[in-house]
């Protein structure tokens, strides 16, 4: 693997050039530079592990889920990083899943749906998940 490559560590139905992805979310969620820095560290540590959910309107690709990842990866590409796919190909395409929506209004409704949380994780459940015997997680971000 080249020194400026990030492995793709997931499987997806499509691969779309990162430059062709457009934000549809506006100011729905705010992030700080610290958030993006942590996300960058996780992508560099684990590779690109989760596909971007996109809506294609027939001309453009709009991000429904994965805004932080596509923004962070655009920054990485500007720094000279590329993505290494499982077949060995190296480029700036990200794994993507296309979400059907008849028009932008429906796409935005689906954006809200995918970002909705219909449950909570208690401290006890969180601790139990992280420290499951023989499967303790190392969550250190550098």
Secondary structure, DSSP 8 states (H G I E B T S, - for coil): --TTEEEB-S--SEEEEGGGEEE--TTSS---HHHHHHHHHHHHHH-B-S-EEEEE-SS-EEEEE-HHHHHHHHHHHHTT-EEE-TTS-EESEEEEEE---SSHHHHHHHHHHHT-------HHHHHHHHT-TT--------
